[in-house]
Amino acid sequence: MTTWITVCDTCKTDTWQEGDPVTDGERLADLVEAAAADQPEIAVRRHSCLMGCTRACNVAIQAEGKLNYTLGAFVPDTETARALVTYASLHAQSDTGQVPYRSWPTQVKGHFTTRHPPLPQA
């Protein structure tokens, strides 16, 4: 089953400079796409505005029939991207989407905003 990483491509952190043609969300999306390129169980997509502007950069980790998560307040860098892909891979391996805290990459700890239960089947 595929776990999706949805990256808000319109996010701008407090350090984003007016006039910069690339948003921080676009930078993070590029890095996550590159980090997930060799992970067949992970898919990455971009979405304009996840409505978490005060905690930019925002990401959702989702899979059908599993717990889904929203995370934010990231720096758009390679280390963050790798951590998000690692967490998503652990999510993909979990039957429920729940990943034991001790398995979380350090870079995602403290960045969780919400957890959503799976949608009902009917």
C-alpha positions as CSV (number, residue, x, y, z in Angstrom):
1,M,0.0,0.0,0.0
2,T,1.3,3.5,-0.9
3,T,1.9,6.1,1.7
4,W,1.5,9.6,0.4
5,I,3.5,12.6,1.4
6,T,1.6,15.8,0.5
7,V,3.8,18.9,0.7
8,C,2.3,22.3,0.8
9,D,4.0,24.1,-2.1
10,T,2.8,27.6,-1.1
11,C,4.3,27.6,2.4
12,K,6.6,30.5,3.3
13,T,8.7,30.5,6.5
14,D,9.5,33.6,8.4
15,T,12.8,33.8,6.6
16,W,11.3,33.8,3.1
17,Q,12.3,37.0,1.3
18,E,9.6,38.9,-0.7
19,G,10.4,38.6,-4.4
20,D,11.9,35.2,-4.1
21,P,10.3,33.3,-7.0
22,V,10.5,30.0,-5.1
23,T,8.5,29.4,-1.9
24,D,9.9,27.4,1.0
25,G,7.2,24.8,0.3
26,E,8.4,24.4,-3.3
27,R,12.0,23.9,-2.0
28,L,10.8,21.3,0.5
29,A,8.7,19.5,-2.1
30,D,11.8,19.3,-4.5
31,L,13.9,17.8,-1.7
32,V,11.2,15.3,-0.6
33,E,10.6,14.2,-4.2
34,A,14.4,13.6,-4.6
35,A,14.6,11.7,-1.2
36,A,11.6,9.5,-2.1
37,A,12.7,8.8,-5.6
38,D,13.9,5.2,-4.8
39,Q,11.1,4.4,-2.3
40,P,8.4,2.4,-4.2
41,E,6.0,2.5,-1.2
42,I,6.1,6.3,-1.0
43,A,4.4,8.8,-3.4
44,V,4.9,12.5,-3.2
45,R,2.4,15.2,-4.3
46,R,2.2,18.9,-4.0
47,H,-0.9,20.8,-2.9
48,S,-1.3,24.6,-2.7
49,C,-2.1,25.5,0.9
50,L,-2.7,23.0,3.7
51,M,-3.9,26.0,5.8
52,G,-1.1,25.7,8.4
53,C,0.5,29.0,7.5
54,T,1.7,29.8,11.1
55,R,3.6,26.5,11.1
56,A,5.2,26.5,7.6
57,C,6.4,24.2,6.0
58,N,3.5,21.8,6.2
59,V,3.3,18.2,5.2
60,A,0.6,15.5,5.4
61,I,1.4,11.7,5.7
62,Q,-1.5,9.7,4.4
63,A,-2.6,6.2,3.4
64,E,-5.9,4.5,2.8
65,G,-7.2,2.8,5.9
66,K,-4.5,4.2,8.2
67,L,-4.0,7.0,10.7
68,N,-3.0,10.1,8.8
69,Y,-0.8,12.9,10.2
70,T,-0.2,16.6,9.5
71,L,3.2,18.0,10.4
72,G,4.6,21.5,10.2
73,A,7.3,24.1,11.2
74,F,10.0,22.5,9.1
75,V,13.1,24.0,7.5
76,P,13.2,23.1,3.8
77,D,16.5,21.2,3.8
78,T,17.9,17.8,2.9
79,E,17.9,16.5,6.4
80,T,14.2,17.3,6.9
81,A,13.3,15.7,3.6
82,R,15.1,12.5,4.4
83,A,13.4,12.4,7.8
84,L,10.0,12.9,6.3
85,V,10.6,10.0,3.8
86,T,11.9,7.8,6.6
87,Y,8.9,8.4,8.7
88,A,6.6,7.9,5.7
89,S,8.3,4.6,5.0
90,L,7.7,3.5,8.6
91,H,4.1,4.6,8.2
92,A,3.8,2.5,5.0
93,Q,5.2,-0.6,6.9
94,S,2.7,-0.2,9.7
95,D,-0.7,-1.9,9.5
96,T,-2.5,1.0,11.2
97,G,-0.2,3.9,10.3
98,Q,0.9,4.3,13.9
99,V,4.7,4.4,14.2
100,P,6.3,3.8,17.6
101,Y,7.8,7.0,19.0
102,R,11.2,5.4,19.5
103,S,11.3,4.8,15.7
104,W,10.7,8.4,14.7
105,P,13.5,10.3,13.1
106,T,14.7,13.1,15.4
107,Q,13.8,15.7,12.8
108,V,10.1,15.0,12.9
109,K,9.8,14.9,16.7
110,G,7.9,18.0,17.9
111,H,6.5,18.8,14.4
112,F,3.2,16.8,14.6
113,T,0.1,19.1,14.4
114,T,-2.8,16.7,14.0
115,R,-3.6,13.0,13.7
116,H,-6.7,12.0,11.7
117,P,-8.4,8.6,12.0
118,P,-8.9,6.6,8.8
119,L,-12.0,7.4,6.8
120,P,-14.9,4.9,7.3
121,Q,-15.2,2.2,4.6
122,A,-19.0,3.0,4.1
